[in-house]
């Protein structure tokens, strides 16, 4: 009996989904959006950052932090210009970065280091390294 390739990948995909949600929850959680039309419009207007997980789309709540929100879309614009996947963007925001003295970009934004985060984002895209 042959096993379909998709059947073999299902457990790995689910583990990845759980890990992604864990990372997002560590920075304040997520909201799942059901109205795809409104979501698509907000995404096109750069009014919300959405992480795509298969058919699910979730909105990380950290983007609404008063210390992050005023600057988040300047950073997201850098990623949008390079057509970066939402997963790669999320990984950038929640992982420590040596260009930010080991802080993750969210921590740096909360500390007012906007220019430094913008430089780190550009370097992340140029070199593919944190």
N, C-alpha and C positions, 0 to 999 in steps of 0.2 A: 504494500500500500504506500503510495507516494504522499508525502506531506507537502502542502502548498508552501511556497516561500513566504507568503504573507502570514501564514500560521506560525512560522518560525520567528518572524519579526515581531509579532504582536506583544509578547512579554517584554522585549527590549524597548519597544515604543512606549508601553505603559510605564516602565521604570523611568524612562526619560521624561515623560509627562509628569510623573510624581516628583521627580527631582526639580523640574522647572517650577512647579507649584510651590515646592519647599523654598526655593530661592526667592520667589516673589513674595511669599508669606513672611519671610524673614525681614523684608523691607516694608511691611505694612499691609500686605494682603492684596487681593484682587477683587474686581467686580466682573461678573460674567454679563455680557450684553446679548440680548436676544433680538433686538431690532436692528437687523443688518443694514437696512437702508439708512437709518440715522447714523449708525456707526460708520458706514462707508463715507457719508458726507463729512462727518467730523474728522475722519482720517485724511480725506482729500484736502481739507482746509487746515490740516496740521493742528487741530484743536485737541487731539487725544492720541496717546500712544497705545497701541494695541499689540499684544503678543499673540501670535497665531500658533495654536497647538493642534495640528490636524484640522478638524472641522470646527473646533472650539476657538473662540476669540475672547481673551480676557484683558481687562484694563488694570494695570498696576496702580494701586492707590498712591504710591510714593510720588507720582507726578503732580498730585494735588497738595503736597506739603508746601506751605507758604514760602519756605526758603528755597524750594526746588522749582516750583511752578513758574516763577517769572523768567527763568532761564532755560527750562527744559526744551522748549521748542527751538531755541537757537542751536542747541546741541543736536536735537533730532534732525534739523535741517541739514547738518553736515552729513549725517548718515543717509538721509533721503537722496542727496545728490549722488551718492555712490550706489544707490539701490540696494542697501544693506538689509539682510533679513531681520525680522523683528527679534528672532532668537539671538542673533549676534549682538544686536543693540542692547537687549536685556542683559546679556552676559557682560558687556562692557560696563553697564551701570552698576551692577551688583558685586563685581569682583574687584579686589584690591588692584591698584595700579602703581607701579614703581615711579611713574612720572608725577604721582600725587602723594609721594612719601608713604606708599602702602595703603592709603585710604581708597575706598571705592569712590567713583565719581559722585554718587549721591551724598556721601559724607562731605566731600570737598565742596559741592554746591551749597550744602547747608552751612558750611563755614565761609561762604562768600568767594570761593576760588573759581569764579566763572571762566576767566581767561585760561587758567591752567587746565580746566576740564575740556575746554574747546581745543586746546593744543593736544591734550591727551587723546581726544576723539580723532583728530586728524592723523596723529601718529598711529593710532590703533588701526585705522583704515589703510594707511600707507604701508605699514609693515606687518599688519595682521598680528601684532603683539600687544599685550597689555602694557 
